[in-house]
Amino acid sequence: MGSGNHRIEAASTADLPDLSRLYIAYRVFYGEAPEAQRAAAFIRDRVTQSPGRYFLVWSDHSSAIGFMHLIPSTNTLAMRPIWFLEDLYVDVPARGQGVATALLSYAEDFARSTGAERLTLATAHDNLAAQHIYKKLGYVREEHFLYFHRLLP
């Protein structure tokens, strides 16, 4: 499935070099060390062992320019599946070309095809560019629930 000049497909083991490259850039964007070997091993494990789904977006020049990671869950009250958009990243030179919007549209279509009740995402408080896109596309900030985390050593 594609949008404009972009083609979006589920990532496979053949795509690991492209996905790893983008994942490392994503880590660096959020201030983490690249850790290239560890990151590549992590992505390989996620693609081959995880119930989550990675998708790559390709330019018309056949180079991967972005990715997203969806994680399945369940809304037990609605008794329907839900998907968490855990990661979304677009290469810096490809930004401003509708790539993130294409990925989000694809995520919504994918989630609908599984009978999902909703698509949920989170972003950093200071990632205003992403927040602008999400609001523009009709995503609503969660005001009902508070999320708590406990870091495990």
N, C-alpha and C positions, 0 to 999 in steps of 0.2 A: 504494500500500500504506500502511496506517495502523496506528496502535497507540493504542487508547483514543481520546482526543480529538485525537490528532495524525495528520496526514497527511504522508507522506514521499514526495517525488518528485525525480527527476533535475532538476537546474537547467538551464534553457534561457536563451537570450539575453533572453527576455521577463522573466526573473527577476533580471537583472543589478542593478537598483537595490536589491532586497532582499538579494541575496547580497553586494553591495559594502558595504552598511551593516553587515551582520553581520561581514564580513571585517575592516572597519576597527575594530570593537569588539574583535575577536579580537586584532588587532595591539596595540591599547591595553592589553588585558589582560596581554599579555606585555611591556609596557613600551616599545613602539615608538611613534613618532610616527604620527598618523593618516594623513598624506599622502594625503588623500582623492582627489585627481585621479589620482595615480600608482597608488594602490590600485585604483581603479575600472578603470583601463586594464589593470592586471595581471590582474585577475579576468576582464575581457572576453577577454583573450588566452588565459587558461587554459581558459575555457569553450569557446571557439571553436577553439583550436589544439592543445590538450594531449590526450594519450591518457588523462589522469586524469579522474575523474568527480566532480562536485560534486552533493550532494544537499541539499535544503532540507527542514526540518520546519516544518509550518504548524500553527498553533493552530486550534481550532474557530472562531475569530473571523477566519480568513483572513489572519492576519499571520504572516510568517516569524519564527520564534523561535529557529532554530538551523540550523547547517549542518555538513556533514562533507565531506572531500576524500579520495578514495581514489585511489591511484596503482598502476597495474599493474606487475608484475615477474614473474620466473620463478624457480622453484626448479629449477636445472639438474640437481641430483642426483635429485630426485624426478620431473623432467620434467613438471612441472605448473605452472600459473600460481599466483601469490600476489598478494595485495593489501596495500599499506601504507596504514594509516589515518594520513594525514599531518596532518590538522587535524580537530578537532571542537570546536565552540563552541555554547553555549546562552546566549541572552540572560539577563542577571541576573534579571529578574522571573520568568522561566520555570524557573529552577533549582529542584530539589527536587520536580519534578512527573513525573519519569520520562522526560524528553525525551532525555537522553544515553543511557539504557538502550534507548529505542526506536530511536535512531540506530544504536547498536551492534548490536542485533538485526537491523536492516535491513541493515547492512553485512555481517553474517555470512550472511544469506540471499542477498544479492547475490553475495558471493564464492562461495558454494556453487553458485549457478546458473551460474557460469562455469567450474566444475570446479576451483576453487582448492584448493590443498593447505593453505593457512593464511591467516589475517589477522594481520598484524603491526602493532604500534603502538608509539609512544614518547611519553613525556611528561616534563615537567620534574621534576627531583628533588624540588622543593618543591611540586609540584601534588598534594598529598596527597588532595584530594577526588577527583580523577580516578583516582588509584591505587587508592583504596578501591573505586570503581565497577568498575574493571577486575578487581581481585582477586575481588570479589563475584561477577562474571559468569564466573569461571573462567579468566581470562587469567593466564598464568604468566610471571614475570620471567625473561628470558633470562640464563642463567648460563654457557652454553657458549662463546659467541662474544664477543669484544671488538670494539667498533666504534671506528674511528679516523676522524677528520675532518682535512682540511687546507683551511683557508680560502684561497681563490684571490683575489688582488688584481684 
